[in-house]
Amino acid sequence: MKPAPFGYLKPASIDEALEMLQEHGDDAKIIAGGQSLMPLLNMRLARPGVLIDINGLSDLTDISEQDSRLHIGAICRQRRMDDHALISTRLPILTAAARLISHPQIRSRGTIVGSVVHGDPSAELPAIALALDAELSIKSTKGERALPVRELYQGYYMTAVAAEELVTEIRLPIPTAGTGWSIQEISRRHGDFALAGVVAFVTLQGADIGDCTLVFYGLGESALRLESAEQLLRGQRPGKDSFRAVAQEVSSQLTPDDDVHASAQYRCALAHELTIRALEEAVDRATAGGEL
Ligand SMILES: Cc1cc2nc3c(=O)[nH]c(=O)nc-3n(C[C@H](O)[C@H](O)[C@H](O)COP(=O)(O)OP(=O)(O)OC[C@H]3O[C@@H](n4cnc5c(N)ncnc54)[C@H](O)[C@@H]3O)c2cc1C
């Protein structure tokens, strides 16, 4: 199919983009990489009257480190997760995630911020952003605000970003030295969206788990943090028994839907196994002082 007719605007500055968003409101859609939006337009699942193309806003391409966070601009492409030195040294989980996101052609156009704002429930970047307690910087003609990613998702593809707002950057906290991490998923073919996935961060206190964060994707309406499972792990000695107890809690708490790709029961079984794998890998990395 072809998209329904739409107008096309290409602002030359952030202020111009904000004016356009204010003028067109609900009738407009921002296009960044277009790798989620174009399929929706082609299938006529979205029918905006106007597309506002932000690819000319060269101020929004940067990656920088400030205040122990990586600041990533709104049109920074996902391929930078493969090749940018700051990302591979400060947030290597993004480099690992890049290998799970589709194929190089998609990552060459798709943006990091676009993926987080789009909020596909099976996408890797929303889960990582949630696990890191990242924050979005958002602008409109009325001013600027910061929105924690934990307040972003409000249901299937529903977010707290208003129609007249532009997300200008994401700020991802860099984990403290010695934090172990893991991203694990199962998809039918390499590059497909995940049937189920988990992001884990772990710090040790002596021989025990000091703190941990567990976020799941492909298993609900959006990326989902399970604090009850994290709580079970804190203060425990890492090992098969404690990991199995957490995995049991995970599979009992998650309530995914059946769909054409997998049954809810199968997704829960995957979440159980992936939780154990993620905790093993994150603890190995934490034991090695975050150097693996
Ligand atoms: C074949 C294929 C396979 C894929 N596989 C995967 C996969 O395995 N894992 C995965 O995570 N993703 C996958 N994707 C999606 C891809 O990662 C997209 O690039 C990403 O989801 C959206 O980023 P984008 O820059 O292309 O956003 P767009 O498609 O341009 O926009 C997506 C939505 O976000 C909004 N938006 C974008 N930027 C902003 C902004 N700055 N401010 C406010 N709103 C904004 C748009 O209005 C739109 O509603 C796949 C895509 C394709 C086509």
The ligand as an ORCA input file, in Angstrom:
! r2SCAN-3c Opt
* xyz 0 1
  C      12.569     -4.213      9.210
  C      12.697     -3.500     10.534
  C      13.163     -4.209     11.629
  C      13.300     -3.575     12.858
  N      13.767     -4.298     13.942
  C      13.910     -3.694     15.128
  C      14.405     -4.405     16.272
  O      14.746     -5.591     16.206
  N      14.498     -3.745     17.443
  C      14.143     -2.429     17.563
  O      14.230     -1.879     18.653
  N      13.679     -1.735     16.517
  C      13.562     -2.313     15.306
  N      13.080     -1.596     14.242
  C      12.639     -0.187     14.467
  C      13.811      0.776     14.373
  O      14.685      0.607     15.489
  C      13.317      2.247     14.347
  O      14.347      2.964     13.802
  C      12.936      2.876     15.657
  O      11.940      2.149     16.328
  C      12.348      4.290     15.461
  O      13.359      5.220     15.227
  P      13.224      6.227     14.019
  O      14.279      7.237     14.186
  O      13.240      5.442     12.746
  O      11.806      6.899     14.298
  P      10.586      7.296     13.318
  O      10.114      6.085     12.593
  O      11.011      8.467     12.492
  O       9.553      7.767     14.398
  C       8.909      6.842     15.276
  C       7.903      7.572     16.153
  O       8.602      8.381     17.114
  C       8.261      9.770     16.948
  N       9.496     10.533     17.105
  C      10.703     10.240     16.557
  N      11.629     11.126     16.978
  C      10.985     11.989     17.797
  C      11.413     13.142     18.545
  N      12.672     13.564     18.517
  N      10.491     13.802     19.303
  C       9.207     13.370     19.355
  N       8.741     12.299     18.650
  C       9.622     11.612     17.888
  C       7.676      9.882     15.547
  O       6.752     10.949     15.416
  C       7.000      8.528     15.398
  O       5.740      8.553     16.021
  C      12.941     -2.196     12.997
  C      12.481     -1.477     11.878
  C      12.353     -2.117     10.660
  C      11.848     -1.335      9.472
*
